[in-house]
Amino acid sequence: MKSVRVVTGNPQFVPQNIERPKLSAGAVRVRIQAAFLPPYFEHLPSGSWQTPPRPFTPGQCAIGVVEETADQDCPLRQGQSVYCDMYIEGAGSEADHGFIGCFGLTPAAGRHLAKWPNGTFAEEFVGPEHCFSPIPDGVRTPPEILCRLGWFATALAGFRRGGFQPGGVVAINGAAGLLGTSAAVVALAIGAAQVRLVGRRTSVLREVAALDSRIVVEDPDDHSPLDFVLDCAGGENASTSVALSERLRRFGNVAFVGGLTARAAFNTSLLMRNSNSVVGSFWFPHELAADVLALIAAGAIDLAAFRAETFDTDQIVAAMKHSVQHSGGLVHVALKP
C-alpha cells in the first residue's frame, strides 16, 4: 500500500509502497481519508526527537473509515467514520506519553512507540481501539477539514483544565497560528463573551476576527481586563505571556497549551493577591474528541471558513514545504492517500 516513511539516513520523508499492516489484538484497521500535516513535522526525520524505531510510517490526526476490528466486542463497526487520535500513554502518573508515528516526550514513551510505531500517512492505519472516536451522523465536514480536530480539542482541554467560565473576556496569545485560530472558535462555542486576538500576523488575525463580531484584534497598547488567557504561543519570548497574565481580573486564569520555550518571570505576588492560577495543558483526554464533535454537530463550532490544501502521499516533500510556508490561521495542509 502507499505510505510515507521515515528511514535511517534520510533527512526528508520518503514515499514508499509497503505491506499492509497486520491487525493485532486490541487493534482497529482504518482506511485513511485525510491526515493532518502540521508544520513542525518538518523536523521529524532529521531532528533529535525520540521517534519509533526506523523505518516507520509517520502520522498525525486523521479521519478514516473502519475496515475491520480485532475484537468481536469492539464498539466500532465496519464502514463507520472515525477520528484517529495518535496520542498514547500508559496508566498512572508516570511521564510516558507520546504520539504514534511521531515522537515521545520522555524516554519511557519508547515502549509505546515500539509497540505502535506506524501512523496515519498511508492508505491504512492500524491502531489501538481507544484511539478512535466515532463521527456523529450530523457532522458533514469534509475529512480534509475535520482532520484538524485535535487542535480544537487541545484548545478545549486548555479551557477546561484552566477553569474557564462562560461569559468572560478571553485573550488568545499566538492567535494567528493553527492552534490559536482553532482556540478562538472554541472559545465562542463554549460561551466566551469576547475573544481578543494577540499575535504577530495582523492580516491573519483580521481574517479570524471577521468570523464573528465578538472576536477583536488587540492593539499593542491595549490593557483592558481579562478573565482568561489561553496561551498558544511558541518561541523564546515570554514577555507577552507575562503582560497578559498581569491583566487578569481576580480569580482569572491563564492556561499554556502552546510551545513556549522561554522561562516566564510572573509577578507571583500579583497572582497571589488576585487568586489567579497558571496551568499547563498538554493535548487532551481521548474522550474530549467526542465533545468537540458534538459541538460541531450542534453548529456551535462552524468550520465553513476553514480551508485545507490537499496533497497525495506521493507528494509528501512538496506537501511538507507547503505546510511550513503557508499553514496558519484558517488554512492547513492535509494528506489524502
C-alpha positions, 0 to 999 in steps of 0.5 A: 500500500502507499505510505510515507516513511521515515528511514535511517539516513534520510533527512526528508520523508520518503514515499514508499509502497509497503505491506499492509499492516497486520491487525493485532489484538486490541487493534482497529484497521482504518482506511485513511481519508485525510491526515493532518500535516502540521508544520513542525513535522518538518523536523521529524526525520532529521531532528533529535526527537525520540521517534519509533524505531526506523523505518516507520510510517509517520502520522498525525490526526486523521479521519478514516473509515473502519475496515475491520476490528480485532475484537468481536466486542469492539464498539466500532463497526465496519464502514463507520467514520472515525477520528484517529487520535495518535496520542498514547500513554500508559496508566498512572502518573508516570511521564510516558506519553507520546504520539504514534508515528511521531515522537515521545516526550520522555524516554519511557514513551519508547515502549509505546512507540515500539509497540505502535510505531506506524501512523496515519500517512498511508492508505491504512492505519492500524491502531489501538481501539481507544484511539478512535472516536466515532463521527456523529451522523450530523457532522458533514465536514469534509475529512480534509477539514475535520482532520484538524480536530485535535487542535480544537480539542487541545484548545478545549482541554486548555479551557477546561483544565484552566477553569474557564467560565462562560461569559468572560473576556478571553485573550488568545496569545499566538492567535494567528497560528493553527492552534490559536485560530482553532482556540478562538472558535472554541472559545465562542462555542463554549460561551466566551463573551469576547475573544481578543486576538494577540499575535504577530500576523495582523492580516491573519488575525483580521481574517479570524476576527471577521468570523464573528463580531465578538472576536477583536484584534488587540492593539499593542497598547491595549490593557483592558481586563481579562478573565482568561488567557489561553496561551498558544504561543511558541518561541523564546519570548515570554514577555507577552505571556507575562503582560497578559497574565498581569491583566487578569481580573481576580480569580482569572486564569491563564492556561499554556497549551502552546510551545513556549520555550522561554522561562516566564518571570510572573509577578507571583505576588500579583497572582497571589493577591488576585487568586489567579492560577497558571496551568499547563495543558498538554493535548487532551483526554481521548474522550474530549474528541467526542465533545468537540464533535458534538459541538460541531454537530450542534453548529456551535463550532462552524468550520465553513471558513476553514480551508485545507490544501490537499496533497497525495502521499506521493507528494509528501516533500512538496506537501511538507514545504507547503505546510511550513510556508503557508499553514496558519490561521484558517488554512492547513495542509492535509494528506489524502492517500 
